[in-house]
Amino acid sequence: MANGQWYPPEWPDRIRALADGTLTPVTPKRAATVLLLKDTPDGPVVHMLRRRASMAFAGGAYAYPGGGVDPRDDDRQIRWAGPTRAWWADRLGVDAAGAQAIVCAAVRETYEEAGVLLAGPDPDSVVGDTTGEDWEADRAALVARELSFAEFLDRRGLVLRSDLLGAWTRWITPEFEARRYDTWFFVAALPEGQRTRNASTEADRTVWIRPEEAAAGYDKGELLMMPPTVATLRQLLPYRTAADALADAPARDMTPVLARARLKDGEIVLSWPGHDEFTKHVPAAPAPAEPTAPIPSEPAVRTPAQTPVPTTAETTGGGPA
């Protein structure tokens, strides 16, 4: 295929069903993901993980640490530092409780999946090394939802450092998808003294990679990615430091990007507003069955890329980066 864009094989049928009114869109779940950046002499690198091939959603695709909102984070006041909840509500386009929950999801998921914690004992500091049995026990309890993020912060005497995050963009999974997410993307810099590791059970590989190298891997068809991942990688290309990206974040447009499917000249045209490179043409009617041929106009779903990726630093199987 021309690139590494991830498309599930069931998309054409679901797009047709949405177009003819036989498919009712599911309500997207709130989620957050973080582009964790680290400076190097050659420019910033971003932390990415490869989802296991067995995952129901985007198996084998490269992504950033992230996941769904824990409903408990709407209900309880979190130990908080940085811009107010009202400021974040305006920035994210939600109410104050929702803003707290989304920011919490970003910080919690980064800790759960990468072992990096954007919190400190006071508003001006960040925790150092978060490895060790006691930290791992708390992280596992968070993953299992046995411990809420508010309880975790209270137990540790920590405050969430919302000022270490920059809201970057927002994407909503297309209406024809069976699993839908309303996802806020954030940028953050790796805190001094902390290290990433593959702490996620959903990933079989993690890498630190320059955005231009990751985008080139996608363009060559070597790295599988979803449109939001590729788009955000390309948006990072102008920045020479993590601080530069964070400084620009408050001015970025947070209007949600939602794919549209429309009928035109016997085809279903799938497009993402403002992102023409992802436009997809799908036959409006199923083609005659050809068991040995791929679905017309639909790139085959690749297994996880096995080609070595040129990276600045890499971890596999849980080793420190």
C-alpha positions as CSV (number, residue, x, y, z in Angstrom):
1,M,0.0,0.0,0.0
2,A,1.1,3.6,-0.5
3,N,1.2,4.4,3.2
4,G,0.6,2.9,6.6
5,Q,-2.9,4.2,7.1
6,W,-5.0,1.8,9.2
7,Y,-8.4,1.0,7.9
8,P,-10.5,-1.9,9.3
9,P,-11.8,-4.3,6.6
10,E,-15.4,-3.8,7.8
11,W,-15.4,0.0,7.1
12,P,-16.8,-0.1,3.6
13,D,-19.9,-2.1,4.7
14,R,-20.4,0.2,7.7
15,I,-20.0,3.3,5.6
16,R,-22.6,2.0,3.2
17,A,-25.0,1.2,6.1
18,L,-24.5,4.7,7.5
19,A,-25.2,6.3,4.1
20,D,-28.4,4.3,3.5
21,G,-29.7,4.9,7.0
22,T,-29.5,1.4,8.4
23,L,-26.7,2.1,10.9
24,T,-27.3,4.2,14.0
25,P,-24.1,5.9,15.3
26,V,-23.0,5.0,18.8
27,T,-22.2,7.8,21.3
28,P,-18.5,8.4,21.5
29,K,-16.7,7.9,24.8
30,R,-14.5,10.6,26.2
31,A,-10.8,9.9,26.0
32,A,-7.4,11.7,26.2
33,T,-4.0,11.0,24.7
34,V,-0.6,12.6,25.2
35,L,2.2,13.4,22.8
36,L,5.1,13.0,25.3
37,L,8.1,14.9,24.0
38,K,11.8,14.8,24.9
39,D,14.5,17.1,23.6
40,T,17.6,15.7,21.8
41,P,20.4,17.5,19.9
42,D,18.6,16.6,16.7
43,G,15.3,18.1,17.9
44,P,12.4,16.6,19.9
45,V,11.4,13.0,19.9
46,V,7.9,11.7,20.7
47,H,7.0,8.6,22.7
48,M,4.9,6.1,20.8
49,L,3.7,2.6,21.4
50,R,2.6,-0.2,19.1
51,R,-0.7,-1.7,19.9
52,R,-0.8,-5.5,20.1
53,A,-2.1,-7.2,16.9
54,S,-4.7,-8.9,19.1
55,M,-6.3,-5.6,20.0
56,A,-9.9,-5.2,18.7
57,F,-9.3,-1.5,17.9
58,A,-6.3,-0.5,15.7
59,G,-4.3,-3.7,16.4
60,G,-0.7,-3.3,15.2
61,A,-1.0,0.5,14.8
62,Y,1.4,3.0,16.4
63,A,-0.2,5.5,18.8
64,Y,0.5,7.6,21.9
65,P,-0.3,6.8,25.5
66,G,-3.9,7.4,26.2
67,G,-7.3,6.0,27.1
68,G,-10.8,6.6,28.3
69,V,-12.1,8.9,31.0
70,D,-12.8,7.4,34.4
71,P,-16.3,8.6,35.4
72,R,-15.1,9.0,39.0
73,D,-12.9,11.9,37.9
74,D,-16.0,14.0,37.2
75,D,-17.3,13.7,40.8
76,R,-14.5,14.4,43.2
77,Q,-12.2,17.5,43.4
78,I,-8.7,16.5,42.4
79,R,-5.6,17.9,44.0
80,W,-4.9,20.4,41.3
81,A,-2.2,22.9,40.2
82,G,-2.0,25.1,37.1
83,P,-4.8,26.8,35.1
84,T,-8.2,26.6,36.8
85,R,-10.8,24.0,35.9
86,A,-12.9,26.9,34.4
87,W,-9.9,27.8,32.2
88,W,-9.6,24.2,31.0
89,A,-13.4,24.0,30.5
90,D,-13.2,26.9,28.1
91,R,-10.1,25.5,26.4
92,L,-11.6,22.0,25.9
93,G,-15.1,23.0,25.1
94,V,-16.8,21.2,28.1
95,D,-18.0,22.0,31.6
96,A,-15.6,22.3,34.6
97,A,-16.3,18.7,35.8
98,G,-15.7,17.3,32.3
99,A,-12.5,19.3,32.0
100,Q,-11.1,17.9,35.2
101,A,-12.0,14.4,34.1
102,I,-10.3,14.8,30.7
103,V,-7.1,16.3,32.1
104,C,-7.0,13.6,34.7
105,A,-7.4,11.0,32.0
106,A,-4.4,12.5,30.1
107,V,-2.2,12.4,33.2
108,R,-3.4,9.1,34.5
109,E,-3.1,7.2,31.2
110,T,0.4,8.6,30.7
111,Y,1.3,7.1,34.0
112,E,-0.5,3.8,33.4
113,E,1.0,3.2,30.0
114,A,4.4,5.0,30.0
115,G,5.2,5.2,33.7
116,V,5.5,9.0,33.5
117,L,3.6,11.1,36.1
118,L,2.8,14.8,35.6
119,A,2.3,15.5,39.3
120,G,4.3,16.7,42.2
121,P,4.2,17.4,46.0
122,D,3.5,21.1,45.3
123,P,2.5,23.3,42.4
124,D,6.2,24.0,41.5
125,S,7.7,20.6,41.5
126,V,7.4,17.2,39.8
127,V,8.0,13.7,41.2
128,G,11.3,12.1,40.2
129,D,11.8,8.4,39.5
130,T,8.5,6.6,39.6
131,T,9.9,3.0,39.5
132,G,9.8,0.6,42.4
133,E,7.4,-1.9,43.9
134,D,5.3,0.6,45.7
135,W,4.8,2.8,42.7
136,E,4.1,-0.3,40.6
137,A,1.4,-1.5,43.0
138,D,-0.4,1.9,42.8
139,R,-0.1,1.9,39.0
140,A,-1.6,-1.6,38.7
141,A,-4.4,-0.5,41.0
142,L,-5.1,2.4,38.8
143,V,-5.2,0.2,35.7
144,A,-7.6,-2.2,37.4
145,R,-9.7,0.8,38.5
146,E,-9.4,-0.4,42.1
147,L,-8.0,3.0,42.9
148,S,-9.3,6.3,41.6
149,F,-6.8,9.0,40.4
150,A,-8.0,11.3,43.2
151,E,-7.3,8.6,45.8
152,F,-3.9,8.0,44.3
153,L,-3.0,11.6,44.5
154,D,-4.2,11.9,48.1
155,R,-2.4,8.8,49.1
156,R,0.9,10.1,47.7
157,G,0.3,13.7,48.8
158,L,0.6,14.9,45.2
159,V,-1.1,17.6,43.1
160,L,-1.9,17.2,39.4
161,R,0.3,19.6,37.3
162,S,-2.2,20.7,34.7
163,D,0.3,23.4,33.6
164,L,2.6,20.8,32.2
165,L,0.0,19.9,29.6
166,G,-0.9,21.8,26.4
167,A,-4.2,21.0,24.7
168,W,-3.3,20.3,21.0
169,T,-6.2,19.0,19.0
170,R,-9.5,17.0,19.2
171,W,-10.6,14.2,17.0
172,I,-13.9,12.2,17.1
173,T,-14.0,8.7,15.7
174,P,-16.2,8.5,12.6
175,E,-19.9,7.9,13.0
176,F,-19.8,4.5,11.2
177,E,-17.2,3.0,13.6
178,A,-18.5,0.5,16.2
179,R,-16.0,1.8,18.8
180,R,-16.2,5.6,19.0
181,Y,-14.1,8.0,21.0
182,D,-14.1,11.8,21.5
183,T,-10.4,12.2,22.1
184,W,-8.5,15.3,23.3
185,F,-4.8,15.3,22.3
186,F,-2.3,17.0,24.6
187,V,1.4,17.7,24.4
188,A,3.8,17.4,27.4
189,A,7.5,17.3,28.0
190,L,9.1,14.4,29.8
191,P,9.8,15.6,33.4
192,E,13.4,15.6,34.5
193,G,14.4,12.5,36.4
194,Q,11.6,10.3,35.0
195,R,11.9,7.6,32.4
196,T,9.4,5.9,30.1
197,R,8.8,2.2,29.9
198,N,6.4,-0.1,28.3
199,A,3.9,-0.4,31.2
200,S,0.9,-1.1,29.0
201,T,-0.6,-4.5,28.5
202,E,-2.0,-3.2,25.2
203,A,1.4,-2.5,23.6
204,D,4.1,-4.9,22.4
205,R,6.7,-2.2,21.7
206,T,7.5,1.4,22.6
207,V,9.8,3.9,20.9
208,W,11.2,7.4,21.2
209,I,11.2,8.6,17.6
210,R,11.6,11.9,15.8
211,P,8.2,13.0,14.3
212,E,9.7,13.3,10.8
213,E,11.0,9.7,11.0
214,A,7.7,8.4,12.2
215,A,5.8,10.3,9.5
216,A,8.3,8.9,6.9
217,G,7.7,5.4,8.1
218,Y,4.0,5.9,7.7
219,D,4.5,7.3,4.2
220,K,6.5,4.3,3.2
221,G,3.9,1.9,4.5
222,E,6.3,0.6,7.2
223,L,4.4,2.0,10.2
224,L,0.6,1.5,10.7
225,M,-1.1,4.6,12.1
226,M,-4.6,6.1,12.3
227,P,-5.3,9.5,10.7
228,P,-5.1,11.5,14.0
229,T,-1.7,10.1,14.8
230,V,-0.2,11.0,11.4
231,A,-1.8,14.4,11.5
232,T,-0.4,15.3,14.9
233,L,3.1,14.0,13.9
234,R,3.1,16.3,10.9
235,Q,2.0,19.2,13.1
236,L,5.0,18.7,15.3
237,L,7.5,19.0,12.4
238,P,8.1,22.8,12.7
239,Y,9.2,22.6,16.4
240,R,12.8,22.4,17.5
241,T,12.1,21.9,21.2
242,A,9.3,20.5,23.4
243,A,9.0,23.9,25.0
244,D,8.3,25.5,21.7
245,A,5.4,23.1,21.1
246,L,4.0,23.7,24.6
247,A,4.2,27.5,24.1
248,D,2.1,27.3,20.9
249,A,-0.5,24.9,22.3
250,P,-2.9,27.5,23.9
251,A,-3.4,29.2,20.5
252,R,-4.3,26.0,18.7
253,D,-7.8,25.4,17.3
254,M,-9.7,22.8,19.3
255,T,-12.6,22.4,16.9
256,P,-13.3,18.7,16.7
257,V,-12.2,16.8,13.6
258,L,-14.9,14.4,12.5
259,A,-14.8,12.2,9.4
260,R,-17.7,12.6,6.9
261,A,-19.0,10.0,4.5
262,R,-21.1,11.2,1.5
263,L,-22.3,9.8,-1.8
264,K,-20.8,11.2,-5.0
265,D,-20.9,9.7,-8.5
266,G,-21.5,6.2,-7.4
267,E,-18.9,6.3,-4.6
268,I,-18.9,6.9,-0.9
269,V,-16.3,9.6,-0.3
270,L,-14.8,9.5,3.2
271,S,-13.0,12.7,4.2
272,W,-11.6,14.4,7.3
273,P,-12.2,18.2,7.1
274,G,-8.9,20.0,6.8
275,H,-6.9,16.8,6.2
276,D,-7.2,16.0,2.5
277,E,-4.5,13.3,2.6
278,F,-6.8,10.9,4.3
279,T,-9.7,11.2,1.8
280,K,-10.9,7.7,0.9
281,H,-13.2,6.5,-2.0
282,V,-15.4,3.5,-1.3
283,P,-17.7,1.8,-3.9
284,A,-21.4,2.7,-3.1
285,A,-22.4,-0.9,-3.7
286,P,-20.5,-4.0,-2.8
287,A,-18.4,-5.5,-5.6
288,P,-19.0,-9.1,-6.8
289,A,-17.4,-11.6,-4.4
290,E,-13.9,-12.5,-5.4
291,P,-12.4,-14.6,-2.6
292,T,-8.8,-14.1,-3.7
293,A,-9.0,-10.4,-4.2
294,P,-8.9,-7.6,-1.6
295,I,-11.9,-5.4,-0.9
296,P,-12.0,-2.8,-3.8
297,S,-10.4,0.5,-2.8
298,E,-9.7,-0.8,0.7
299,P,-6.0,-1.2,1.7
300,A,-5.4,-4.5,3.4
301,V,-5.0,-4.4,7.1
302,R,-1.3,-5.1,7.9
303,T,0.0,-7.1,10.8
304,P,2.3,-5.1,13.2
305,A,5.3,-3.7,11.3
306,Q,8.4,-5.9,11.8
307,T,10.8,-3.6,9.9
308,P,13.2,-2.0,12.4
309,V,12.3,1.6,13.0
310,P,15.1,4.2,13.1
311,T,14.7,5.7,16.6
312,T,16.6,8.0,18.9
313,A,16.0,5.6,21.8
314,E,13.8,2.5,22.2
315,T,12.3,0.2,24.7
316,T,10.9,-3.3,24.1
317,G,9.3,-5.6,26.6
318,G,9.3,-3.1,29.5
319,G,12.9,-1.9,29.6
320,P,13.7,1.7,30.6
321,A,14.2,4.3,27.9
